[in-house]
């Protein structure tokens, strides 16, 4: 039996081939249209069927020996729900307009994270595509899509997918997603896809019934955990990553909870995906990014001539320290950063990780992380907030609703004009104060259990700080989903217009001043200067350039070290001044590489 590729594939000769791994089954058949075709089984549990003249768009299902009809676990297109029929797809049917898109180098990434279902009123790929030009005109060069793999129900964040290859039907057809990527490339924007390989969703997961060996016995808090020691499990996800990168031409992937993609005596799954992607698509500029709670540097380092697997990691440390410093909240995830948040922010800007081997309270005092100051700043994706830190709060409240406007602007300037890779969440471009909630469409019988789990998670993001009489929106109600849709009419008022111009100016400064410093980095070094509490003073040597940041995140006028280079941006502060007002910031640059200068 030809052991390649999961799922249904159209062959060059006009025939079709369907494959499914079902080791717990003795018999399987393929039901397609009016035909039922018995499938051949090999000794490892792979079933395969060949057929004449399948048609793109034709519905099919696999039928178990008990007569249960199930979707293809590698379905490329679902007719409706995840437990409905799959549809045959022709991967060559879409006609690409920007077929020769060259991609963009990583140092030019200014990323905008969005959720397809709430980014527009329509909540579709096609509607999102129509909004990309205005993001590009502001200066964003990449969008990052929250997961789009099909999940149970109509609405959700996407982190409980069960059909990893099928775009969620409520968002549109596979070719609609290709059109979105095509439009982004036409606007000069990269597209990064958030993929979830560390678990399957709890609801709608039929794979457990006929392939329980696909999963570990112990689940994650979010759903069944794949067993990455098995080649069949590994192939499912490796093929999936290559499918998104090749068939849909995504410019990169962001791996959710990548620290869980491990197995004894096996390479880290992302390492294998990186190697396979480089071999398959050597002419493409690809970017792999990890969310990795281990705080390790090996994914970002050259190893014996082998290029790093990842361009960057999401730096939660930066966010958590900034959040504590700006809001004073110290509960849940923020407790580890409560002692000296100013020191934490300075360290994150200068060196990347804050925890680089120190004892960490939430790890029962165990040492956590590795030294990261030797890495280029572009190895870290920084953000003031993302879907997690907003939506996991019971009120779904953004930083704009928690801190003063001048402090928020100083933080935004720091995000965009520091040498790390900046990421914004949808609505940040006009400073929206609109809530973004956690929402779901779970089965009614598990509603109470899901709501309890939601409350537990919210405690890690400040959920215990709300007034006792506050009633959190029910995640399972459609109204909670609708309330999270980005309200663009709010963007037309004077404040929103001012914020757009503010962001536009910052991103123009980043293009003119920061990008040239990051284009070639033979060496990097950073120096944290002595400064009062809540004042951030960091100098970076970026090749032959020197970049200087001075920022006051406190509520009182504070003294800051002066800058020596040319001031290219200032906020509420006069160039050359030592006295920074609240929210004051100065950014300067010179060709001098001496950090002591």
Secondary structure, DSSP 8 states (H G I E B T S, - for coil): -----SEEEE-TTSEEEEEEE-TT-S-EEEEETTEEEE-EE-TTSEEEEEEE---TT-EEEEEETTS-EE--TT-S-BSSSTTS-EE---TT-S--SSTT-----GGG--EEEE-HHHHSSS-SHHHHHTTHHHHHHHT--EEEE---EEESSS---STTEEEEEEE-GGG--HHHHHHHHHHHHHTT-EEEEEE--S---SSS--HHHH-GGGB-SS-BTTB--B-TTSHHHHHHHHHHHHHHHHHS--SEEEETTGGG---TTS--HHHHHHHHHHHH-TTS--EEEE--TT--SGGGS-BTTB--S-SEEE-HHHHHHHHHHHH---SGGGGGG-S-HHHHHHHHHHHS-S-SSEE-GGGTT-EE----TTS-GGGEEEES--HHHHHTSTT---GGGTS-HHHHHHHHHHHHHSSSEEEEETTGGGT------------GGGHHHHHHHHHHHHGGGTGGGS-TT-----TTSHHHHHHTS--GGGGGSHHHHHHHHHHHHHHHHIIIIIHHHHS--S-EEEEE----TTEEEEEEEETTEEEEEEEE-SSS-EE-----SEEEEEESS-TT-SEE-TT-EEEEEES---TT-
